[in-house]
Amino acid sequence: MYQKQQIEAGSVTSPVRDALKMASGLFFDTGERGFSTSLLREAERRRHRTHQGIIMMLLVSFLMGGYVVRLAHLQLVQGQQNRQKAEGNRIRLVPIRSERGNILDRKGKLLAANRLSRAVYLWPKEQLATQWTQTAQQLSPLLNIPAEQILAKLQKAGFKSTMPVRISPNINQNAFVALAERATEFRGVEIRPESSRYYPTIELAGHVLGYIGEASEEDLEANPEYPMGMLVGKMGIERMANSKLGGVWGSRLIEVDASGEELRETGVENPVAGEPLQLTLDLELQKTAEKALAQRRGAVVVLDVKTGAVLAMASGPSFDPNLFTRQVSAAEWDELQNKDNPFLNRALQGYPPGSTFKIVTAAAAMESGKFAPDSYVATADSITIGGISFHEHGGGFGVIGFEDAFAYSSNTFFYQLGIEAGPEEIAKWGKRLGIGETTDLNLLGLEGGNHGSLPTPAEKEQLYGEPWYAGDTVSMSIGQGLVLTTPLEMAVMVATIANGGKRVKPHLLASQTNTPVTKPEPSGLKPETIDAIRKGLIAVVQKGTGQQLNDGSIPLTGGKTGTAEVPGQEDNANYVAFGPAENPEIAIAIVVENGGYGGVAAAPIAHEIFKTYFKK
């Protein structure tokens, strides 16, 4: 018989006893002790595993408790210390401005350079927006900048920005001392040494060099890589060659304390300096041209007749580019605006050329086949065309050829040439001599330039809705009426005559001289046409309206005076020239607004330029 195995109470632990109770319905005594022993061993193993689990639970609880205590210590005890440390030590990314490349004249003389200056920067995150309002009001009288302007720059950058905002470049000594004395009052205000643009020649070549200024919103949008406050060219060569002159900005990663003092540098990316740029300008000729123009409204252009290099380009009145290397006051700006538009480059504006245009009319008359170079024409005190009388100055000169017609500037001679040749031929040869779009302004890279105008009958009808009259041709033949030319174009015209008929391409970068892009182009003029015009221009100086240039102080030159009518105002004075007469080297074009007679107001400027040039 099978009997249930009985286990004495208390012989095993309670957990084991419970386990045995669970098994009691399954295990029955077989009558053998081996089975009972096996069951006891299994119970012992279970008891041992239970002890291990309890110990592990206690150990984990102990460790977790330690971590909780440590975390609480870090958060509650050391948290304030860490926050104070983070507040007291800051990382800043400081932009490093690249040094702008120098601009040199053709002989290596400085036209634009750099010198050490001081600028004021603000760190927006160092103050609240409301605090910056008060700081801006305090800085305003020291820097001579409206508080609103300071705040506008901060708002543009963002009051939480970690990048510095440049609010005043090139501050003077008084401002520097005042800020230094009150440094503790201005949290987040930094005076930083930096390279500043400097124009040692002051106003000389201002329209060519241009000036620099902070990048505008349009500049920043067009060039996302520009940091805020970056200085860029705003006019002239500074603008045209900005990418070459400007270089590449660098940056420093620094740690500073709560007062903004640098603790250490943690990284640096060095800036790349801009490249130097050599121009075709001759500083001495530029000085002479501007001195002779004497801030009168007008312009002077001097070209190398063989290459088209611009040796001088003066426009009056001029301005001092150094003004824009610092903050320009309202009074200074108003004064500039009252100087007859000093930013207008008059060398690239259209003017009635007057009798200097007779060069074009002569070319059209001979190239059209209507007149031979040795032709003679009867002049008179007046001629009647289309029922209208057109008068001659001086009462007429009798029967004369091209040489005397140029020397005495006979109007009736050229009236007749113009009528015979026709306006289309005059316009055609004017363009071939460089008037209008045949003179490429893109090579100069100067903004604000215009082309001359040589309207034909069809163009007049299209532009003004009026027919072409014979009187229009008469006026055109002597550079009046609808004809407009720029001083630059007139210099190209006379250079083309001087060099044997090649139309030069005016340019300002020395690196472009004698390259395919500036190679002169044939104008199509016959050698005999060129010879006749050159002889006429030399006769102007030898015996005509330009005799004052034949005083023995300079080699013989060629030229042509011009006096252009301006409705309701004094006449403009014009003069074009080349020299020396044999193997010409330079060409000159001059206009003096409301200067009167060309031989009186404009020719003396050419005389001074020739004297400087031939002294070399």
FENRAZI-V627296 format. One record per residue. N is the residue number from 1. SS is DSSP state (H for helix, E for strand, - for the rest). PSI is psi in radians with two decimals (none if undefined). BURIAL is b if it has 24 or more other C-alpha atoms within 12 Angstrom, else e. Layout:
[[N	SS	PSI	BURIAL] [N	SS	PSI	BURIAL]]
This chain:
[[1	-	2.58	e] [2	-	2.32	e] [3	E	2.50	e] [4	-	2.33	e] [5	-	2.26	b] [6	-	2.29	e] [7	-	2.24	e] [8	-	2.30	e] [9	-	2.44	e] [10	-	-0.15	e] [11	-	-0.31	e] [12	-	2.87	e] [13	-	2.86	e] [14	H	-0.78	e] [15	H	-0.67	e] [16	H	-0.72	b] [17	H	-0.72	b] [18	H	-0.69	e] [19	H	-0.67	e] [20	H	-0.65	b] [21	H	-0.69	e] [22	H	-0.59	e] [23	H	-0.15	e] [24	-	-0.50	e] [25	-	-0.08	e] [26	-	-0.55	e] [27	-	2.36	e] [28	-	2.53	e] [29	E	2.19	e] [30	-	-0.07	e] [31	-	0.08	e] [32	-	2.33	e] [33	H	-0.44	e] [34	H	-0.65	e] [35	H	-0.69	e] [36	H	-0.70	e] [37	H	-0.71	e] [38	H	-0.67	e] [39	H	-0.65	b] [40	H	-0.67	e] [41	H	-0.71	e] [42	H	-0.68	e] [43	H	-0.66	b] [44	H	-0.70	e] [45	H	-0.70	e] [46	H	-0.65	e] [47	H	-0.70	e] [48	H	-0.74	e] [49	H	-0.61	e] [50	H	-0.74	e] [51	H	-0.71	e] [52	H	-0.77	e] [53	H	-0.73	e] [54	H	-0.74	e] [55	H	-0.74	e] [56	H	-0.71	e] [57	H	-0.72	e] [58	H	-0.68	e] [59	H	-0.80	e] [60	H	-0.75	e] [61	H	-0.67	e] [62	H	-0.79	e] [63	H	-0.79	e] [64	H	-0.67	e] [65	H	-0.65	e] [66	H	-0.72	e] [67	H	-0.74	e] [68	H	-0.74	e] [69	H	-0.73	e] [70	H	-0.75	e] [71	H	-0.74	e] [72	H	-0.65	e] [73	H	-0.75	e] [74	H	-0.72	e] [75	H	-0.76	e] [76	H	-0.65	e] [77	H	-0.90	e] [78	H	-0.22	e] [79	H	-0.81	e] [80	H	-0.67	e] [81	H	-0.73	e] [82	H	-0.70	e] [83	H	-0.69	e] [84	H	-0.67	e] [85	H	-0.74	e] [86	H	-0.63	e] [87	H	-0.61	e] [88	H	-0.31	e] [89	-	2.15	e] [90	E	2.65	b] [91	E	2.25	b] [92	E	2.52	b] [93	E	1.93	b] [94	E	2.00	b] [95	E	2.52	b] [96	E	2.02	b] [97	-	2.40	b] [98	-	2.59	b] [99	-	2.28	b] [100	-	2.52	b] [101	-	2.54	b] [102	-	2.67	b] [103	E	2.26	b] [104	E	2.71	b] [105	-	-3.08	b] [106	-	-0.37	b] [107	-	0.17	e] [108	-	0.16	e] [109	-	2.46	e] [110	E	2.27	b] [111	E	-0.54	b] [112	E	2.31	b] [113	E	-2.86	b] [114	E	2.65	b] [115	E	2.82	e] [116	E	2.37	e] [117	E	-3.08	e] [118	E	2.45	b] [119	E	2.71	b] [120	E	2.23	b] [121	E	2.62	b] [122	E	2.48	b] [123	E	1.76	b] [124	H	-0.65	b] [125	H	-0.18	b] [126	H	-0.29	b] [127	-	2.79	b] [128	-	2.80	e] [129	H	-0.69	e] [130	H	-0.59	e] [131	H	-0.64	e] [132	H	-0.52	b] [133	H	-0.78	b] [134	H	-0.73	e] [135	H	-0.71	b] [136	H	-0.69	b] [137	H	-0.57	e] [138	H	-0.61	b] [139	H	-0.50	b] [140	H	-0.93	b] [141	H	-0.45	e] [142	H	-0.62	b] [143	H	-0.08	b] [144	-	0.75	b] [145	-	2.34	b] [146	-	2.42	b] [147	H	-0.62	b] [148	H	-0.61	e] [149	H	-0.68	e] [150	H	-0.83	b] [151	H	-0.62	b] [152	H	-0.69	e] [153	H	-0.68	b] [154	H	-0.75	b] [155	H	-0.66	e] [156	H	-0.70	e] [157	H	-0.54	b] [158	-	2.27	b] [159	-	-0.20	b] [160	-	0.12	e] [161	-	2.46	b] [162	-	0.12	e] [163	-	2.51	b] [164	E	2.63	b] [165	E	2.12	b] [166	E	2.05	b] [167	E	-0.32	b] [168	E	1.98	b] [169	-	2.73	b] [170	-	0.97	b] [171	-	2.66	b] [172	-	3.06	e] [173	H	-0.68	e] [174	H	-0.76	e] [175	H	-0.68	b] [176	H	-0.81	b] [177	H	-0.76	e] [178	H	-0.73	e] [179	H	-0.68	b] [180	H	-0.69	e] [181	H	-0.47	e] [182	-	0.47	e] [183	H	-0.65	e] [184	H	-0.30	e] [185	H	-0.34	e] [186	-	1.57	b] [187	-	2.32	b] [188	-	0.19	b] [189	E	2.21	b] [190	E	2.34	b] [191	E	2.11	b] [192	E	2.28	b] [193	E	2.48	e] [194	E	2.92	b] [195	E	2.31	b] [196	E	2.54	b] [197	E	2.53	b] [198	E	2.29	b] [199	-	1.67	b] [200	-	-0.36	b] [201	-	0.13	b] [202	-	-1.98	b] [203	-	-0.15	b] [204	-	2.26	b] [205	-	0.50	b] [206	H	-0.68	b] [207	H	-0.44	b] [208	H	-0.86	b] [209	H	-0.72	b] [210	-	-2.66	b] [211	-	3.02	b] [212	E	2.86	b] [213	E	3.03	b] [214	E	2.51	b] [215	-	2.28	b] [216	-	3.05	e] [217	H	-0.67	e] [218	H	-0.70	e] [219	H	-0.76	e] [220	H	-0.64	e] [221	H	-0.69	e] [222	H	-0.42	e] [223	-	1.42	e] [224	-	-0.38	e] [225	-	-0.20	e] [226	-	2.25	b] [227	-	2.67	b] [228	-	2.37	b] [229	-	0.01	b] [230	-	2.41	b] [231	E	2.29	b] [232	E	2.80	b] [233	E	2.32	b] [234	-	-0.27	b] [235	-	2.71	b] [236	H	-2.63	b] [237	H	-0.62	b] [238	H	-0.65	b] [239	H	-0.81	b] [240	H	-0.71	b] [241	-	0.52	b] [242	H	-0.76	b] [243	H	-0.60	b] [244	H	-0.73	b] [245	H	-0.58	b] [246	H	-0.50	b] [247	-	-2.80	b] [248	E	2.24	b] [249	-	2.65	b] [250	E	-2.92	b] [251	E	2.72	b] [252	E	2.40	e] [253	E	2.01	b] [254	E	2.75	e] [255	E	2.30	b] [256	E	2.77	b] [257	-	-3.03	e] [258	-	-0.44	e] [259	-	-0.01	e] [260	-	0.01	b] [261	-	2.40	e] [262	E	2.29	e] [263	E	-0.84	e] [264	E	2.82	e] [265	E	2.25	e] [266	E	-0.16	e] [267	E	2.70	e] [268	E	2.45	e] [269	E	1.93	e] [270	-	2.49	e] [271	-	2.81	e] [272	E	2.07	e] [273	-	2.63	e] [274	-	2.80	b] [275	-	2.55	e] [276	-	2.68	b] [277	E	2.16	b] [278	E	2.27	b] [279	E	2.98	b] [280	-	-0.17	b] [281	-	2.51	b] [282	-	1.99	b] [283	H	-0.69	b] [284	H	-0.71	b] [285	H	-0.65	b] [286	H	-0.75	b] [287	H	-0.80	b] [288	H	-0.78	b] [289	H	-0.78	b] [290	H	-0.65	b] [291	H	-0.73	b] [292	H	-0.61	b] [293	H	-0.54	b] [294	-	0.78	b] [295	-	0.19	b] [296	-	2.72	b] [297	-	2.09	b] [298	E	-2.93	b] [299	E	2.71	b] [300	E	2.35	b] [301	E	2.32	b] [302	E	2.22	b] [303	E	2.62	b] [304	E	2.09	b] [305	-	-0.31	b] [306	-	-0.61	b] [307	-	-0.36	b] [308	-	0.06	b] [309	E	2.35	b] [310	E	1.96	b] [311	E	-0.47	b] [312	E	2.49	b] [313	E	1.80	b] [314	E	2.49	b] [315	E	2.33	b] [316	E	2.55	b] [317	-	2.76	b] [318	-	-2.94	b] [319	-	2.87	b] [320	-	1.93	b] [321	H	-0.36	b] [322	H	-0.41	b] [323	H	-0.60	b] [324	H	0.08	b] [325	H	-0.06	b] [326	-	-3.08	b] [327	-	2.15	b] [328	-	2.19	b] [329	-	2.82	e] [330	H	-0.66	e] [331	H	-0.71	e] [332	H	-0.70	e] [333	H	-0.74	e] [334	H	-0.68	e] [335	H	-0.69	e] [336	H	-0.71	e] [337	H	-0.36	e] [338	-	0.18	e] [339	-	0.66	e] [340	-	0.88	e] [341	-	1.20	e] [342	-	-0.28	b] [343	-	-0.12	b] [344	-	2.13	b] [345	-	1.69	b] [346	H	-0.25	b] [347	H	-0.29	b] [348	H	0.36	b] [349	-	2.67	b] [350	E	2.36	b] [351	E	2.65	b] [352	-	2.16	b] [353	-	-0.25	b] [354	H	-2.55	b] [355	H	-0.20	b] [356	H	-0.38	b] [357	H	-0.19	b] [358	H	-0.34	b] [359	H	-0.75	b] [360	H	-0.77	b] [361	H	-0.71	b] [362	H	-0.75	b] [363	H	-0.76	b] [364	H	-0.70	b] [365	H	-0.74	b] [366	H	-0.73	b] [367	H	-0.43	b] [368	-	-0.23	b] [369	-	0.05	e] [370	-	-0.50	e] [371	-	2.47	b] [372	-	2.76	b] [373	-	-0.44	b] [374	-	0.32	e] [375	-	2.66	e] [376	E	2.53	e] [377	E	2.44	b] [378	E	2.22	b] [379	-	2.86	b] [380	-	3.10	b] [381	-	-0.33	e] [382	E	2.77	b] [383	E	2.64	b] [384	E	2.19	e] [385	E	2.13	e] [386	-	0.55	e] [387	-	0.09	e] [388	E	2.37	e] [389	E	2.30	e] [390	E	2.16	b] [391	E	2.79	e] [392	-	2.43	b] [393	H	2.50	e] [394	H	0.05	e] [395	H	0.15	e] [396	-	2.79	b] [397	-	0.25	b] [398	-	-2.71	e] [399	E	2.08	e] [400	E	2.82	b] [401	E	-2.97	b] [402	H	-0.69	b] [403	H	-0.90	b] [404	H	-0.55	b] [405	H	-0.69	b] [406	H	-0.78	b] [407	H	-0.76	b] [408	H	-0.02	b] [409	-	0.90	b] [410	-	2.09	b] [411	H	-0.78	b] [412	H	-0.51	b] [413	H	-0.88	b] [414	H	-0.43	b] [415	H	-0.83	b] [416	H	-0.65	b] [417	H	-0.74	b] [418	H	-0.74	b] [419	H	-0.74	b] [420	H	-0.74	b] [421	H	-0.71	b] [422	-	2.69	b] [423	H	-0.58	b] [424	H	-0.72	b] [425	H	-0.69	b] [426	H	-0.79	b] [427	H	-0.71	b] [428	H	-0.85	b] [429	H	-0.40	b] [430	H	-0.74	b] [431	H	-0.70	b] [432	H	-0.39	b] [433	-	0.03	b] [434	-	0.06	b] [435	-	2.27	b] [436	-	-2.68	b] [437	-	-0.12	e] [438	-	-0.34	b] [439	-	1.92	b] [440	-	1.95	b] [441	H	-0.30	b] [442	H	-0.52	e] [443	H	-0.59	b] [444	-	-0.67	b] [445	-	0.26	b] [446	-	2.33	b] [447	-	2.88	b] [448	-	0.20	e] [449	-	2.68	b] [450	-	2.83	b] [451	-	2.74	b] [452	-	3.05	b] [453	E	2.21	b] [454	-	1.26	b] [455	-	2.45	b] [456	-	3.00	b] [457	H	-0.73	b] [458	H	-0.69	e] [459	H	-0.62	e] [460	H	-0.75	e] [461	H	-0.74	e] [462	H	-0.72	e] [463	H	-0.73	e] [464	H	-0.15	e] [465	-	0.48	e] [466	-	2.61	e] [467	-	2.86	e] [468	-	2.29	b] [469	-	2.81	e] [470	H	-0.60	b] [471	H	-0.50	b] [472	H	-0.68	b] [473	H	-0.71	b] [474	H	-0.82	b] [475	H	-0.72	b] [476	H	-0.65	b] [477	H	-0.36	b] [478	-	0.39	b] [479	-	0.55	b] [480	-	-2.93	b] [481	-	-2.16	b] [482	-	-0.01	b] [483	-	2.27	b] [484	E	2.40	b] [485	E	2.69	b] [486	E	2.69	b] [487	H	-0.64	b] [488	H	-0.78	b] [489	H	-0.65	b] [490	H	-0.56	b] [491	H	-0.68	b] [492	H	-0.73	b] [493	H	-0.89	b] [494	H	-0.53	b] [495	H	-0.64	b] [496	H	-0.70	b] [497	H	-0.70	b] [498	H	-0.61	b] [499	-	0.09	b] [500	-	0.24	b] [501	-	0.16	b] [502	E	2.18	b] [503	E	2.01	b] [504	-	2.81	b] [505	-	1.79	b] [506	-	2.38	b] [507	E	2.81	b] [508	-	-0.33	b] [509	E	2.14	b] [510	H	-0.52	b] [511	H	-0.28	e] [512	H	-0.22	b] [513	-	2.39	b] [514	-	0.70	e] [515	-	2.86	e] [516	H	-0.58	e] [517	H	-0.42	e] [518	H	0.23	b] [519	-	2.20	e] [520	-	2.62	b] [521	E	2.56	b] [522	E	2.38	e] [523	-	-0.35	b] [524	-	-0.01	b] [525	-	2.42	b] [526	-	2.60	b] [527	H	-0.67	e] [528	H	-0.54	e] [529	H	-0.81	b] [530	H	-0.76	b] [531	H	-0.73	b] [532	H	-0.72	b] [533	H	-0.74	b] [534	H	-0.76	b] [535	H	-0.66	b] [536	H	-0.70	b] [537	H	-0.60	b] [538	H	-0.64	b] [539	H	-0.51	b] [540	H	-0.72	b] [541	H	-0.64	b] [542	H	-0.71	b] [543	H	0.05	b] [544	-	-2.45	b] [545	-	-0.08	b] [546	-	0.52	b] [547	H	-0.39	b] [548	H	-0.33	b] [549	H	0.03	b] [550	-	0.76	b] [551	-	0.09	e] [552	-	-0.14	e] [553	-	-0.30	e] [554	-	2.80	b] [555	-	2.82	b] [556	-	2.41	b] [557	E	3.05	b] [558	E	2.66	b] [559	E	3.05	b] [560	E	2.19	b] [561	E	2.77	b] [562	E	2.41	b] [563	E	1.94	b] [564	E	2.26	b] [565	-	2.41	b] [566	-	1.97	e] [567	-	2.19	e] [568	-	0.06	e] [569	-	3.02	e] [570	-	2.61	e] [571	-	2.64	b] [572	E	2.53	b] [573	E	2.30	b] [574	E	2.63	b] [575	E	2.36	b] [576	E	2.63	b] [577	E	2.82	b] [578	E	2.73	b] [579	E	2.76	b] [580	-	2.97	b] [581	-	-0.71	b] [582	-	2.26	e] [583	-	1.12	e] [584	-	2.55	b] [585	-	-0.64	b] [586	E	2.69	b] [587	E	2.54	b] [588	E	2.46	b] [589	E	2.36	b] [590	E	2.43	b] [591	E	2.36	b] [592	E	1.97	b] [593	-	2.28	b] [594	-	0.55	b] [595	-	-0.19	b] [596	-	-2.36	b] [597	-	2.32	b] [598	H	-0.65	b] [599	H	-0.33	b] [600	H	-0.78	b] [601	H	-0.59	b] [602	-	-0.73	b] [603	H	-0.67	b] [604	H	-0.50	b] [605	H	-0.75	b] [606	H	-0.66	b] [607	H	-0.79	b] [608	H	-0.69	b] [609	H	-0.76	b] [610	H	-0.70	b] [611	H	-0.76	b] [612	H	-0.76	b] [613	H	-0.77	b] [614	H	-0.13	e] [615	H	-0.37	e] [616	-	none	e]]
